[in-house]
Amino acid sequence: MRMLISALLLMTGVAVAQDQPEAEPTVAETAQEEATPASAPETPEAEAEAEAEADTEAEPPEDKTYPIRFEGQVTPDTPHFDLEVLYHEGRVKEGLELAEKRMADNPEDATVYRHVARFMYELGEQFERTDTSIDKVAWYERMWTVADAGLELTPDDPHLKFARGVAIGRYGTTRGVLASLFLAKRVEQDWTEATDSGYTYASIGGGEQLPCDVHHGLGIYYRLVPDWWIVQVLAGTRGDLDKSLERMQLAHECGGDKIRHLKELGVTKMCIGQKRNDHALLAEGKAHISKYLTLEPKSRTERIDIRHGEMLLDDPSMACEYSRDGQQDLDREKLER
């Protein structure tokens, strides 16, 4: 097992010690060792917002109920429902600390690993790639390790496969798509298996919905991974703008007019419209962006999306290489050199 962990870390550019004949930790043990609540970074504007949010951060009353609005939505009988409440209320750092403690206390509980991974994702998304207060590559790499640890316990869990694909995908876009093409097939496989499983899930209020959000991820994937023949040779897969549009439409139909779905559906249409000189599709893409700019952002991540939407309307040429992690450099000559 330690050899597998070492190989994984070497693939991602992290130096590891040589194999030792004894004390072979599992992936779960590795995740637990790294799970230090104090390591969670302070988010931008955290101090300024703390006072404003003080009234909303009281513990919810025991008899508080949440209407069932989505297929597969969690209920009070769902394991770790209190973590679901923290996620719904946007108390991400608090949720991460509690989830990490539970992971350490009960490492055989596979469900808690996806909570840790999800809180890590939400926290990481609140930082721009250029923010030097956090090492986002290391952050998403650790999220990847946590998801792997959960899948070591339940190898066919669609939710954990989605989480691992998110971690690897964000690791890749943070480093740069071209520098991370060797990971592309793994993301596609995890997410395709998750959508094909028939698994449905919704958090309180639908902040996370499966399979909607998996379709969303695949839509971004097929837009950002280049469709060049050399990518197929190197990565065993390639991008496809028609697949991107199909997946984004499925995500929008499934998840509704959420900021993230409208943004990425608009980005894909803007990209295709420019590449194929389809002015009608380009206009549709801009309309999706304009629509979500009228919505009220409910999180720091959505406020970032609002700023990015304004940038995309100002400069539609950004669409094909757009990522919340920063514009991707998809220069074919750099890959072929």
FIRO-868219 format. One line per 4 residues: their letters; for each residue z negated, y, x of C-alpha. Coordinates in Angstrom, 3 decimals, always signed. Layout:
N
a) Z,Y,X ~ ...;
This chain:
337
mrml) +0.000,+0.000,+0.000 ~ -0.814,+2.415,+2.829 ~ +2.645,+1.770,+4.282 ~ +4.166,+2.798,+0.929;
isal) +2.081,+5.957,+0.821 ~ +3.034,+6.770,+4.420 ~ +6.717,+6.267,+3.639 ~ +6.456,+8.547,+0.603;
llmt) +4.757,+11.296,+2.568 ~ +7.173,+10.984,+5.467 ~ +10.074,+11.367,+3.027 ~ +8.589,+14.624,+1.843;
gvav) +8.087,+15.967,+5.339 ~ +4.321,+15.495,+5.653 ~ +2.868,+14.086,+8.852 ~ +0.620,+11.047,+8.293;
aqdq) -1.510,+8.903,+10.560 ~ -0.273,+5.570,+11.820 ~ -1.132,+2.475,+9.780 ~ -4.578,+1.038,+10.309;
peae) -5.274,-2.666,+9.791 ~ -8.241,-2.016,+7.502 ~ -9.319,+0.341,+4.700 ~ -5.999,+0.492,+2.873;
ptva) -6.371,+3.106,+0.113 ~ -4.380,+2.892,-3.076 ~ -2.283,+5.789,-4.324 ~ -5.062,+6.424,-6.843;
etaq) -7.632,+6.704,-4.057 ~ -5.360,+9.116,-2.230 ~ -5.071,+11.236,-5.352 ~ -8.843,+11.237,-5.821;
eeat) -9.462,+12.296,-2.224 ~ -7.161,+15.261,-2.731 ~ -8.620,+16.150,-6.142 ~ -10.995,+18.948,-5.218;
pasa) -11.538,+21.366,-8.115 ~ -12.259,+24.210,-5.693 ~ -8.692,+23.868,-4.400 ~ -7.211,+25.238,-7.621;
petp) -5.822,+28.666,-6.711 ~ -6.733,+31.821,-8.538 ~ -3.834,+32.839,-10.743 ~ -2.291,+36.320,-10.591;
eaea) -4.050,+38.830,-12.809 ~ -6.903,+36.325,-13.298 ~ -9.691,+38.821,-12.739 ~ -8.030,+41.449,-14.915;
eaea) -7.569,+38.999,-17.764 ~ -10.956,+37.303,-17.535 ~ -12.765,+40.056,-19.379 ~ -10.092,+40.310,-22.075;
eadt) -10.154,+36.550,-22.648 ~ -13.934,+36.196,-22.605 ~ -14.220,+36.071,-26.380 ~ -11.680,+33.238,-26.646;
eaep) -13.188,+30.999,-23.983 ~ -16.252,+29.852,-25.901 ~ -16.456,+26.114,-26.514 ~ -14.666,+25.253,-29.774;
pedk) -16.990,+24.224,-32.614 ~ -17.304,+20.483,-33.123 ~ -15.843,+20.658,-36.630 ~ -12.806,+22.703,-35.606;
typi) -9.637,+21.137,-36.965 ~ -5.997,+21.539,-36.007 ~ -3.190,+20.985,-38.514 ~ -0.787,+18.137,-37.744;
rfeg) +2.586,+19.823,-37.377 ~ +4.538,+17.567,-35.030 ~ +5.452,+13.906,-34.714 ~ +3.055,+12.136,-32.383;
qvtp) +0.578,+15.027,-32.306 ~ -2.814,+14.295,-30.806 ~ -5.865,+14.004,-33.067 ~ -9.620,+14.126,-32.422;
dtph) -9.500,+10.343,-31.932 ~ -7.088,+10.723,-29.018 ~ -8.707,+9.964,-25.625 ~ -9.701,+13.140,-23.764;
fdle) -9.161,+15.307,-26.829 ~ -11.345,+17.996,-25.260 ~ -8.779,+18.251,-22.433 ~ -6.090,+18.636,-25.091;
vlyh) -8.081,+21.525,-26.578 ~ -8.383,+23.208,-23.176 ~ -4.628,+22.831,-22.661 ~ -3.918,+24.272,-26.112;
egrv) -6.183,+27.247,-25.444 ~ -4.579,+27.955,-22.069 ~ -7.770,+27.312,-20.125 ~ -5.803,+25.689,-17.344;
kegl) -8.122,+26.041,-14.352 ~ -11.125,+24.856,-16.376 ~ -9.073,+21.928,-17.677 ~ -7.928,+20.946,-14.202;
elae) -11.474,+20.931,-12.846 ~ -12.721,+18.739,-15.696 ~ -9.732,+16.367,-15.546 ~ -10.105,+15.942,-11.774;
krma) -13.790,+15.112,-12.209 ~ -12.929,+12.450,-14.777 ~ -10.243,+11.025,-12.531 ~ -12.810,+10.691,-9.745;
dnpe) -15.463,+9.231,-12.080 ~ -13.146,+6.725,-13.752 ~ -10.134,+6.029,-11.531 ~ -8.976,+3.129,-13.726;
datv) -8.289,+5.440,-16.689 ~ -4.537,+6.018,-16.412 ~ -4.474,+8.590,-19.218 ~ -6.468,+11.161,-17.270;
yrhv) -3.888,+11.230,-14.469 ~ -1.297,+12.821,-16.733 ~ -3.816,+15.467,-17.752 ~ -4.423,+16.323,-14.098;
arfm) -0.679,+16.443,-13.440 ~ -0.019,+18.625,-16.484 ~ -2.744,+21.127,-15.640 ~ -1.409,+21.258,-12.065;
yelg) +2.081,+21.998,-13.365 ~ +0.879,+24.758,-15.668 ~ -1.150,+26.365,-12.907 ~ +1.689,+26.146,-10.386;
eqfe) +4.150,+27.737,-12.814 ~ +2.034,+30.883,-12.946 ~ +2.986,+31.748,-9.361 ~ +6.339,+33.033,-8.155;
rtdt) +7.868,+31.054,-5.295 ~ +7.455,+34.067,-3.015 ~ +3.701,+34.272,-3.677 ~ +2.044,+33.457,-0.348;
sidk) -1.352,+32.814,-1.949 ~ -0.263,+29.259,-2.784 ~ +1.734,+26.602,-0.943 ~ +3.853,+25.489,-3.892;
vawy) +5.567,+22.681,-1.977 ~ +2.182,+21.134,-1.150 ~ +0.946,+21.788,-4.695 ~ +3.824,+19.927,-6.361;
ermw) +3.641,+17.217,-3.728 ~ +0.035,+16.604,-4.693 ~ +1.018,+16.564,-8.382 ~ +3.584,+13.907,-7.472;
tvad) +0.851,+11.825,-5.781 ~ -1.334,+12.075,-8.899 ~ +1.519,+10.906,-11.156 ~ +2.263,+8.033,-8.782;
agle) -1.394,+7.011,-8.940 ~ -1.285,+6.847,-12.724 ~ +1.933,+4.834,-12.654 ~ +0.306,+2.428,-10.245;
ltpd) -2.048,+1.603,-13.132 ~ +0.540,+1.705,-15.955 ~ +4.033,+1.377,-14.431 ~ +5.953,+1.792,-17.702;
dphl) +4.120,+4.845,-19.071 ~ +6.837,+7.290,-20.287 ~ +4.476,+10.272,-20.183 ~ +3.583,+9.654,-16.555;
kfar) +7.258,+9.116,-15.709 ~ +7.961,+12.520,-17.237 ~ +5.108,+14.025,-15.205 ~ +6.360,+12.465,-11.975;
gvai) +9.883,+13.700,-12.629 ~ +8.519,+17.210,-13.214 ~ +6.555,+17.061,-9.966 ~ +9.510,+15.819,-7.928;
gryg) +11.865,+18.258,-9.638 ~ +9.627,+21.244,-8.957 ~ +9.055,+20.050,-5.399 ~ +12.841,+19.952,-5.020;
ttrg) +13.619,+23.356,-6.514 ~ +10.820,+24.943,-4.502 ~ +12.248,+23.539,-1.262 ~ +15.821,+24.102,-2.440;
vlas) +18.136,+21.801,-4.403 ~ +20.500,+21.052,-1.520 ~ +17.615,+20.186,+0.788 ~ +16.212,+17.789,-1.812;
lfla) +19.254,+15.913,-3.074 ~ +17.821,+12.607,-1.841 ~ +15.256,+12.919,-4.658 ~ +17.755,+13.600,-7.456;
krve) +18.329,+10.020,-8.579 ~ +14.588,+9.387,-8.902 ~ +14.135,+12.344,-11.251 ~ +17.105,+11.321,-13.395;
qdwt) +15.864,+7.732,-13.597 ~ +12.300,+8.679,-14.561 ~ +13.391,+11.112,-17.241 ~ +16.148,+8.926,-18.669;
eatd) +13.715,+6.023,-18.974 ~ +11.237,+8.339,-20.708 ~ +13.776,+9.513,-23.309 ~ +15.118,+5.983,-23.850;
sgyt) +11.627,+4.563,-24.439 ~ +11.283,+5.995,-27.946 ~ +7.906,+7.477,-27.015 ~ +6.822,+10.554,-28.974;
yasi) +3.974,+12.915,-28.186 ~ +2.911,+16.423,-29.132 ~ -0.014,+18.458,-27.889 ~ -2.004,+20.644,-30.276;
ggge) +0.394,+23.364,-31.387 ~ +3.370,+21.655,-29.714 ~ +2.941,+23.271,-26.312 ~ +4.193,+19.996,-24.869;
qlpc) +6.453,+17.700,-26.875 ~ +8.131,+14.483,-25.859 ~ +10.991,+13.657,-25.915 ~ +11.904,+17.347,-26.451;
dvhh) +10.613,+18.493,-23.068 ~ +12.229,+15.559,-21.274 ~ +15.618,+16.551,-22.724 ~ +14.810,+20.079,-21.545;
glgi) +14.147,+18.841,-18.018 ~ +17.356,+16.813,-17.934 ~ +19.306,+19.839,-19.150 ~ +18.058,+21.857,-16.176;
yyrl) +18.663,+18.899,-13.868 ~ +22.331,+18.453,-14.829 ~ +22.946,+22.196,-14.396 ~ +21.274,+22.609,-11.013;
vpdw) +22.417,+19.391,-9.320 ~ +25.985,+20.117,-8.134 ~ +28.820,+18.065,-9.611 ~ +30.589,+17.676,-6.244;
wivq) +31.832,+14.254,-5.143 ~ +29.799,+14.498,-1.943 ~ +26.616,+14.776,-4.008 ~ +27.515,+11.506,-5.750;
vlag) +27.979,+9.903,-2.335 ~ +24.723,+11.260,-0.896 ~ +22.451,+11.114,-3.934 ~ +23.919,+8.401,-6.149;
trgd) +24.233,+10.874,-9.027 ~ +25.707,+14.287,-9.701 ~ +25.418,+17.262,-11.995 ~ +27.306,+17.574,-15.268;
ldks) +27.417,+20.804,-17.271 ~ +28.456,+19.022,-20.471 ~ +25.422,+16.742,-20.172 ~ +23.302,+19.807,-19.476;
lerm) +24.459,+21.444,-22.691 ~ +23.976,+18.236,-24.685 ~ +20.392,+17.811,-23.430 ~ +19.537,+21.477,-24.002;
qlah) +20.807,+21.288,-27.562 ~ +18.670,+18.186,-28.140 ~ +15.635,+19.977,-26.689 ~ +16.222,+22.999,-28.933;
ecgg) +16.768,+20.877,-32.051 ~ +13.648,+18.876,-31.283 ~ +11.350,+21.647,-30.054 ~ +12.591,+24.668,-31.983;
dkir) +12.817,+28.326,-30.991 ~ +10.396,+28.271,-28.096 ~ +10.907,+30.682,-25.238 ~ +11.565,+27.934,-22.693;
hlke) +14.171,+26.154,-24.850 ~ +16.033,+29.326,-25.814 ~ +16.033,+30.504,-22.205 ~ +17.459,+27.341,-20.682;
lgvt) +19.942,+26.756,-23.512 ~ +21.134,+30.309,-22.979 ~ +21.339,+29.860,-19.217 ~ +23.447,+26.699,-19.537;
kmci) +25.838,+28.338,-21.998 ~ +26.146,+31.414,-19.786 ~ +26.879,+29.203,-16.790 ~ +29.554,+27.159,-18.570;
gqkr) +31.039,+30.259,-20.180 ~ +31.594,+31.885,-16.802 ~ +32.844,+28.769,-15.032 ~ +35.355,+27.967,-17.807;
ndha) +36.202,+31.534,-18.792 ~ +34.823,+30.830,-22.274 ~ +33.808,+34.267,-23.507 ~ +32.484,+32.960,-26.824;
llae) +30.109,+30.518,-25.119 ~ +28.988,+33.211,-22.692 ~ +28.193,+35.464,-25.652 ~ +26.238,+32.650,-27.333;
gkah) +24.192,+32.201,-24.168 ~ +23.378,+35.892,-24.002 ~ +22.383,+35.803,-27.672 ~ +19.858,+33.011,-26.989;
isky) +18.358,+35.062,-24.161 ~ +18.228,+38.189,-26.319 ~ +16.561,+36.221,-29.123 ~ +13.704,+34.957,-27.005;
ltle) +13.136,+38.422,-25.544 ~ +12.005,+39.430,-29.041 ~ +9.298,+36.734,-29.052 ~ +5.725,+37.379,-28.018;
pksr) +4.853,+35.574,-24.752 ~ +1.696,+33.493,-25.047 ~ +1.085,+32.731,-21.375 ~ +1.695,+34.079,-17.878;
teri) +4.510,+31.546,-17.535 ~ +6.232,+32.945,-20.606 ~ +5.784,+36.484,-19.290 ~ +7.664,+35.366,-16.178;
dirh) +10.393,+33.980,-18.464 ~ +10.624,+37.341,-20.235 ~ +11.190,+39.123,-16.909 ~ +13.756,+36.523,-15.898;
geml) +15.597,+36.877,-19.204 ~ +15.996,+40.587,-18.608 ~ +17.322,+39.837,-15.115 ~ +19.813,+37.294,-16.485;
lddp) +21.186,+39.726,-19.042 ~ +21.521,+42.391,-16.346 ~ +23.334,+39.935,-14.046 ~ +24.825,+36.907,-15.877;
smac) +26.243,+35.598,-12.576 ~ +22.722,+34.346,-11.805 ~ +22.918,+31.699,-14.554 ~ +24.356,+28.659,-12.767;
eysr) +21.903,+28.832,-9.860 ~ +18.929,+30.054,-11.904 ~ +15.532,+28.394,-11.558 ~ +12.091,+29.779,-12.362;
dgqq) +11.275,+28.777,-8.770 ~ +13.906,+31.207,-7.526 ~ +17.676,+31.338,-7.292 ~ +19.113,+28.166,-5.783;
dldr) +21.675,+28.314,-3.000 ~ +24.426,+25.936,-4.139 ~ +26.904,+26.601,-1.344 ~ +29.088,+23.516,-0.947;
ekle) +30.065,+24.396,+2.613 ~ +26.428,+24.229,+3.701 ~ +26.154,+20.680,+2.390 ~ +29.402,+19.513,+3.980;
r) +28.599,+20.902,+7.416;
